Amino acid sequence: MSATLERLDSRRTGLPGMAVLYGPAGWGKTFATNVLAIENRAYYVQMRSAWRSKTLLEKVLFEMGVKHTRSTVPVLLDLVCEQLSASRRTLILDEFDYATKSDSLIELARDIYEGSQGSLLLVGEELLPKKLERWERFHSRVLTWAPAQRVTADDAGKLAEIYAPGLPIEQDVLQRLVELSNGSVRRVSVNLTQLHEHSMTYGLESIGLAELEGVEIYTGRSPERRL
């Protein structure tokens, strides 16, 4: 994520200024974009399914801190472009899959880029690049396609300090959690919380593979009915 923002900011004149970060749900995309938006003073807007062009522009202007009287879409678009161009800050649009359901939202995003020549980072699910192929004029303006990375055992060790503080967890347990998570940092975090609560309930001082067998691990599959 950090490398993608850096590539956008340091691109040579004439290169396109849009990037796409994509990956399955739970892989930490939104968390990462929020953290780096703060660190890099980027504008961050998380899209909603009910939004249309005017709502999106109003939300972007609110994030930019630009006050305006309610106006038409063209006027709001000009305000967004002017602020993005003047500030030279990146605009991050999370949950961009919602935009692919509407030609007008896709064209609006392209208008924001063309009108500002600024940097746009679009974040969405793993099929977002494929969905964007429908709009060649948009697709061709993407500088880089950045796939989200799977969670690793090292990541799990760092997460354990947050979600299972003070509980020694063996490395093979962390590796097993990573295998069961199917790449999802969210599932690893939930399972670490489960282990921490289990250890407190049963007075365990550490967690090994033997103790792991007694904990209900979240893998993303629906729980089976118990009789």
C-alpha positions in Angstrom: 0.0 0.0 0.0 2.8 2.4 1.0 4.7 1.5 -2.2 1.7 2.2 -4.3 1.2 5.6 -2.9 4.8 6.4 -3.3 4.7 5.3 -7.0 1.7 7.6 -7.6 3.4 10.6 -6.0 6.7 10.1 -7.7 5.4 9.3 -11.2 7.0 11.1 -14.2 5.1 13.8 -16.1 2.8 12.3 -18.6 2.2 9.0 -16.8 -1.4 8.2 -15.7 -2.2 9.0 -12.1 -4.6 6.3 -10.9 -3.8 3.1 -9.0 -6.0 0.2 -8.0 -5.5 -1.8 -4.8 -7.6 -5.0 -4.8 -8.0 -8.2 -2.8 -10.5 -10.3 -0.9 -12.5 -9.1 2.0 -10.7 -9.2 5.3 -7.2 -8.8 3.9 -6.6 -5.4 5.6 -7.1 -3.1 2.7 -9.4 -0.6 4.5 -7.3 -0.6 7.6 -4.1 0.0 5.6 -5.6 2.8 3.5 -6.9 4.6 6.7 -3.5 4.5 8.4 -1.6 5.7 5.3 -4.2 8.3 4.5 -3.5 9.9 7.8 0.3 9.5 7.5 0.3 11.0 3.9 -2.5 13.5 4.4 -4.5 11.9 1.7 -8.2 12.4 1.3 -10.1 9.2 2.2 -13.7 8.5 1.3 -15.4 5.1 1.7 -18.2 4.7 -0.9 -21.7 3.4 -0.2 -24.0 1.4 -2.3 -26.8 4.1 -2.3 -24.5 6.9 -3.4 -24.9 8.7 -6.8 -22.7 11.3 -8.4 -23.8 14.3 -6.4 -23.6 12.5 -3.1 -20.0 11.3 -3.9 -18.9 14.8 -4.8 -20.4 16.2 -1.6 -18.7 13.6 0.5 -15.3 14.3 -1.2 -15.7 18.0 -0.6 -16.6 17.4 3.0 -13.4 15.3 3.4 -11.5 18.1 1.8 -12.9 20.7 4.1 -14.3 22.7 1.3 -17.5 24.6 2.2 -20.1 25.1 -0.5 -23.7 25.9 -1.0 -25.7 23.0 -2.4 -25.2 23.3 -6.2 -25.2 21.3 -9.4 -23.0 18.3 -10.2 -20.8 20.3 -12.7 -20.1 23.0 -10.1 -19.3 20.4 -7.4 -17.0 18.6 -9.8 -15.1 21.7 -10.6 -14.6 22.4 -6.8 -13.3 18.9 -6.3 -10.9 19.2 -9.2 -9.6 22.6 -8.1 -8.9 21.4 -4.6 -7.2 18.2 -5.7 -5.1 20.0 -8.1 -4.1 22.8 -5.7 -3.4 20.5 -2.7 -1.5 17.8 -4.7 -2.9 15.3 -2.2 -4.0 11.8 -3.2 -7.8 11.0 -3.2 -8.5 7.5 -2.0 -11.9 6.0 -2.9 -12.5 2.8 -0.9 -15.2 0.3 -1.8 -14.9 1.4 -5.4 -16.7 -1.8 -6.6 -19.9 0.2 -6.0 -18.9 2.6 -8.8 -18.7 -0.2 -11.3 -22.5 -0.6 -11.0 -23.0 2.8 -12.7 -21.5 4.2 -15.9 -22.0 7.7 -14.4 -19.9 7.0 -11.3 -17.0 5.6 -13.4 -17.1 8.6 -15.7 -17.3 10.9 -12.7 -14.1 9.4 -11.3 -12.4 9.8 -14.6 -13.6 13.4 -14.8 -12.1 14.0 -11.3 -8.7 12.7 -12.5 -8.8 14.5 -15.9 -9.9 17.7 -14.3 -7.3 17.7 -11.6 -4.4 15.6 -13.1 -4.0 14.6 -9.5 -3.6 11.1 -7.9 -6.4 8.7 -7.3 -6.2 5.4 -5.4 -9.1 3.1 -5.9 -9.6 0.3 -3.4 -11.9 -2.7 -3.9 -12.5 -6.4 -3.9 -10.4 -9.0 -5.9 -12.5 -8.8 -9.1 -12.3 -5.0 -9.3 -9.6 -5.0 -12.1 -11.8 -7.3 -14.2 -14.9 -5.2 -13.7 -13.0 -2.1 -14.8 -12.2 -3.7 -18.2 -15.6 -2.5 -19.4 -14.4 1.0 -19.5 -11.3 1.1 -21.7 -10.8 4.9 -21.4 -10.8 4.5 -17.6 -8.8 1.2 -17.5 -6.0 2.6 -19.6 -5.4 5.4 -17.1 -4.4 3.1 -14.3 -0.6 3.4 -13.6 -0.4 0.3 -11.3 -2.5 -2.6 -10.2 -1.6 -3.6 -6.6 -2.9 -6.9 -5.2 -3.3 -7.0 -1.4 -0.9 -9.4 0.3 -1.9 -12.5 2.3 -1.4 -12.5 6.1 1.8 -14.2 7.2 3.0 -15.9 10.4 5.1 -12.8 11.1 2.0 -10.7 10.8 0.2 -13.0 13.1 3.0 -12.6 15.7 2.6 -8.9 15.6 -1.2 -9.1 15.8 -0.9 -11.4 18.8 0.6 -8.6 20.8 -2.6 -6.6 20.2 -5.3 -9.3 20.3 -3.7 -11.7 22.8 -1.5 -9.5 25.0 0.7 -11.3 27.5 -0.2 -14.8 26.1 2.8 -16.8 24.8 1.7 -18.5 21.5 3.9 -21.0 19.9 5.1 -20.4 16.3 3.4 -23.5 15.0 0.1 -22.3 16.4 0.5 -18.9 14.6 1.4 -20.8 11.3 -1.7 -23.0 11.7 -3.9 -19.9 12.2 -2.5 -18.4 9.1 -3.2 -21.6 7.1 -6.8 -21.7 8.4 -7.4 -18.0 7.7 -7.0 -18.3 3.9 -5.1 -15.0 3.7 -7.4 -13.0 5.9 -5.9 -10.8 8.5 -9.4 -10.2 10.0 -9.8 -14.0 10.6 -6.4 -14.2 12.3 -7.3 -11.3 14.5 -10.6 -12.9 15.5 -9.0 -16.2 16.2 -6.3 -14.6 18.3 -9.0 -13.0 20.4 -10.7 -16.4 20.7 -7.4 -17.9 22.0 -6.9 -15.1 24.5 -10.5 -15.6 25.9 -10.0 -19.3 26.0 -6.8 -19.0 28.0 -8.4 -16.7 30.5 -11.4 -19.0 30.9 -9.3 -22.1 31.5 -6.3 -20.4 33.2 -3.8 -21.4 30.5 -0.3 -19.8 30.6 0.5 -20.5 27.0 -1.1 -21.8 23.8 0.3 -24.8 21.8 -1.2 -27.0 19.2 -2.8 -29.2 21.9 -4.6 -26.2 23.4 -5.6 -25.1 19.9 -7.7 -28.2 19.4 -10.0 -27.1 22.2 -10.8 -23.7 20.6 -13.4 -23.0 17.9 -11.5 -21.5 15.1 -13.1 -19.1 12.6 -12.2 -20.1 9.1 -15.0 -18.3 7.2 -17.2 -21.3 6.8 -20.7 -21.2 8.4 -21.0 -23.1 11.7 -22.7 -26.4 11.5 -25.9 -27.1 13.4 -25.4 -28.9 16.6 -28.0 -31.3 18.1 
